[in-house]
Amino acid sequence: MKQIIAIIKRNLLGRVSEALHQLPHFPGCTQLDAEGQSRGRGADGHYVAADNDFDAHPATVLLMACRDEDCEAVVDAIRRAAHTGLPGDGVIWVSDLAYSVRIGSDKAGNQAL
């Protein structure tokens, strides 16, 4: 199982949601409103101190879990739908997920997804 965390521009949530719903195995997701600052403003994204040190921009965080075999398709759907080519398009993190349990049915592991 994989855990996917995607931070995207808030205004692109509709496009990303549509792309995810077109997948044969949409895993479902949790959406959180967030604010954050992308990488630093210096060369190669290194931090450069400024008077207004933290200028947060609105973003949406998507949290989801999926089967290993579905991960690449989910990540690709998010990447394609969220891409504008402008700075701050977002980031996607993928990590291994050790265990899951669906509270309502007591299903565990891949059956919980």
Short mmCIF file of the C-alpha atoms (twelve columns), coordinates in Angstrom:
data_MODEL
# 
_entry.id   MODEL 
# 
loop_
_atom_site.group_PDB 
_atom_site.id 
_atom_site.type_symbol 
_atom_site.label_atom_id 
_atom_site.label_alt_id 
_atom_site.label_comp_id 
_atom_site.label_asym_id 
_atom_site.label_seq_id 
_atom_site.Cartn_x 
_atom_site.Cartn_y 
_atom_site.Cartn_z 
_atom_site.pdbx_PDB_model_num 
ATOM 1   C CA . MET A 1   0.000   0.000  0.000   1 
ATOM 2   C CA . LYS A 2   1.081   3.577  -0.651  1 
ATOM 3   C CA . GLN A 3   0.204   6.889  0.966   1 
ATOM 4   C CA . ILE A 4   0.024   9.866  -1.375  1 
ATOM 5   C CA . ILE A 5   0.136   13.451 -0.187  1 
ATOM 6   C CA . ALA A 6   -0.334  16.086 -2.880  1 
ATOM 7   C CA . ILE A 7   -0.178  19.844 -2.386  1 
ATOM 8   C CA . ILE A 8   -1.800  21.641 -5.305  1 
ATOM 9   C CA . LYS A 9   -3.024  25.120 -6.183  1 
ATOM 10  C CA . ARG A 10  -6.487  25.558 -4.709  1 
ATOM 11  C CA . ASN A 11  -7.999  26.728 -8.005  1 
ATOM 12  C CA . LEU A 12  -6.979  23.453 -9.715  1 
ATOM 13  C CA . LEU A 13  -8.866  21.165 -7.336  1 
ATOM 14  C CA . GLY A 14  -11.715 20.698 -9.832  1 
ATOM 15  C CA . ARG A 15  -9.357  19.542 -12.595 1 
ATOM 16  C CA . VAL A 16  -7.497  17.194 -10.258 1 
ATOM 17  C CA . SER A 17  -10.724 15.770 -8.840  1 
ATOM 18  C CA . GLU A 18  -12.063 15.111 -12.338 1 
ATOM 19  C CA . ALA A 19  -8.819  13.372 -13.359 1 
ATOM 20  C CA . LEU A 20  -8.888  11.177 -10.247 1 
ATOM 21  C CA . HIS A 21  -12.525 10.201 -10.790 1 
ATOM 22  C CA . GLN A 22  -11.660 9.024  -14.315 1 
ATOM 23  C CA . LEU A 23  -9.263  6.409  -12.929 1 
ATOM 24  C CA . PRO A 24  -10.523 2.809  -12.918 1 
ATOM 25  C CA . HIS A 25  -9.539  2.500  -9.222  1 
ATOM 26  C CA . PHE A 26  -10.032 5.933  -7.634  1 
ATOM 27  C CA . PRO A 27  -8.921  5.424  -4.029  1 
ATOM 28  C CA . GLY A 28  -10.949 8.264  -2.514  1 
ATOM 29  C CA . CYS A 29  -9.223  11.145 -0.780  1 
ATOM 30  C CA . THR A 30  -9.332  13.664 2.016   1 
ATOM 31  C CA . GLN A 31  -9.026  17.346 1.145   1 
ATOM 32  C CA . LEU A 32  -7.586  19.985 3.458   1 
ATOM 33  C CA . ASP A 33  -7.286  23.728 2.936   1 
ATOM 34  C CA . ALA A 34  -3.778  24.956 3.693   1 
ATOM 35  C CA . GLU A 35  -1.413  27.854 3.274   1 
ATOM 36  C CA . GLY A 36  2.281   27.594 2.637   1 
ATOM 37  C CA . GLN A 37  5.391   28.997 1.082   1 
ATOM 38  C CA . SER A 38  7.176   27.241 -1.727  1 
ATOM 39  C CA . ARG A 39  10.930  26.856 -1.908  1 
ATOM 40  C CA . GLY A 40  13.208  29.835 -1.264  1 
ATOM 41  C CA . ARG A 41  13.468  32.814 -3.563  1 
ATOM 42  C CA . GLY A 42  17.233  32.541 -4.144  1 
ATOM 43  C CA . ALA A 43  19.159  30.744 -6.856  1 
ATOM 44  C CA . ASP A 44  18.140  27.073 -7.156  1 
ATOM 45  C CA . GLY A 45  15.427  27.585 -4.539  1 
ATOM 46  C CA . HIS A 46  17.814  28.279 -1.660  1 
ATOM 47  C CA . TYR A 47  16.515  30.335 1.223   1 
ATOM 48  C CA . VAL A 48  17.134  34.078 1.068   1 
ATOM 49  C CA . ALA A 49  16.039  36.148 4.068   1 
ATOM 50  C CA . ALA A 50  13.685  39.055 3.401   1 
ATOM 51  C CA . ASP A 51  11.838  41.642 5.477   1 
ATOM 52  C CA . ASN A 52  8.535   39.883 4.891   1 
ATOM 53  C CA . ASP A 53  9.997   36.464 5.574   1 
ATOM 54  C CA . PHE A 54  6.909   34.323 5.153   1 
ATOM 55  C CA . ASP A 55  4.317   34.989 2.483   1 
ATOM 56  C CA . ALA A 56  1.898   32.082 2.565   1 
ATOM 57  C CA . HIS A 57  -0.176  31.196 -0.468  1 
ATOM 58  C CA . PRO A 58  -3.435  29.231 -0.469  1 
ATOM 59  C CA . ALA A 59  -3.168  25.565 -1.337  1 
ATOM 60  C CA . THR A 60  -5.116  22.328 -1.102  1 
ATOM 61  C CA . VAL A 61  -3.656  19.178 0.442   1 
ATOM 62  C CA . LEU A 62  -4.962  15.838 -0.802  1 
ATOM 63  C CA . LEU A 63  -4.404  12.745 1.333   1 
ATOM 64  C CA . MET A 64  -5.031  9.279  -0.040  1 
ATOM 65  C CA . ALA A 65  -4.021  5.661  0.239   1 
ATOM 66  C CA . CYS A 66  -3.957  3.206  -2.640  1 
ATOM 67  C CA . ARG A 67  -2.768  -0.221 -3.684  1 
ATOM 68  C CA . ASP A 68  0.829   -0.389 -4.910  1 
ATOM 69  C CA . GLU A 69  -0.304  -1.223 -8.447  1 
ATOM 70  C CA . ASP A 70  -2.536  1.899  -8.624  1 
ATOM 71  C CA . CYS A 71  0.005   4.390  -7.284  1 
ATOM 72  C CA . GLU A 72  1.671   5.386  -10.552 1 
ATOM 73  C CA . ALA A 73  -1.678  6.101  -12.248 1 
ATOM 74  C CA . VAL A 74  -2.889  8.188  -9.299  1 
ATOM 75  C CA . VAL A 75  0.313   10.241 -9.162  1 
ATOM 76  C CA . ASP A 76  0.303   10.753 -12.933 1 
ATOM 77  C CA . ALA A 77  -3.344  11.894 -12.911 1 
ATOM 78  C CA . ILE A 78  -2.614  14.463 -10.197 1 
ATOM 79  C CA . ARG A 79  0.582   15.647 -11.893 1 
ATOM 80  C CA . ARG A 80  -1.043  16.132 -15.301 1 
ATOM 81  C CA . ALA A 81  -4.154  17.881 -13.941 1 
ATOM 82  C CA . ALA A 82  -2.272  20.191 -11.550 1 
ATOM 83  C CA . HIS A 83  0.478   21.215 -13.974 1 
ATOM 84  C CA . THR A 84  0.376   24.812 -15.205 1 
ATOM 85  C CA . GLY A 85  4.086   25.288 -15.869 1 
ATOM 86  C CA . LEU A 86  4.206   28.187 -13.422 1 
ATOM 87  C CA . PRO A 87  6.164   28.285 -10.154 1 
ATOM 88  C CA . GLY A 88  4.279   26.856 -7.210  1 
ATOM 89  C CA . ASP A 89  2.376   24.139 -9.109  1 
ATOM 90  C CA . GLY A 90  2.763   21.928 -6.066  1 
ATOM 91  C CA . VAL A 91  4.394   18.717 -4.947  1 
ATOM 92  C CA . ILE A 92  3.448   15.052 -4.577  1 
ATOM 93  C CA . TRP A 93  4.937   12.768 -1.935  1 
ATOM 94  C CA . VAL A 94  4.587   8.995  -1.961  1 
ATOM 95  C CA . SER A 95  5.479   6.749  0.947   1 
ATOM 96  C CA . ASP A 96  4.909   3.152  1.956   1 
ATOM 97  C CA . LEU A 97  1.886   2.570  4.144   1 
ATOM 98  C CA . ALA A 98  2.347   -0.231 6.645   1 
ATOM 99  C CA . TYR A 99  -1.244  -0.988 7.611   1 
ATOM 100 C CA . SER A 100 -4.813  0.238  7.276   1 
ATOM 101 C CA . VAL A 101 -8.141  -0.652 8.885   1 
ATOM 102 C CA . ARG A 102 -11.579 0.509  7.755   1 
ATOM 103 C CA . ILE A 103 -13.355 1.398  10.987  1 
ATOM 104 C CA . GLY A 104 -16.908 0.650  9.845   1 
ATOM 105 C CA . SER A 105 -16.235 -2.815 8.411   1 
ATOM 106 C CA . ASP A 106 -13.059 -3.948 10.239  1 
ATOM 107 C CA . LYS A 107 -11.505 -4.736 6.847   1 
ATOM 108 C CA . ALA A 108 -7.731  -4.460 6.913   1 
ATOM 109 C CA . GLY A 109 -4.838  -4.083 4.501   1 
ATOM 110 C CA . ASN A 110 -5.717  -3.803 0.795   1 
ATOM 111 C CA . GLN A 111 -9.320  -4.791 1.563   1 
ATOM 112 C CA . ALA A 112 -9.639  -1.562 3.580   1 
ATOM 113 C CA . LEU A 113 -8.832  0.466  0.478   1 
# 
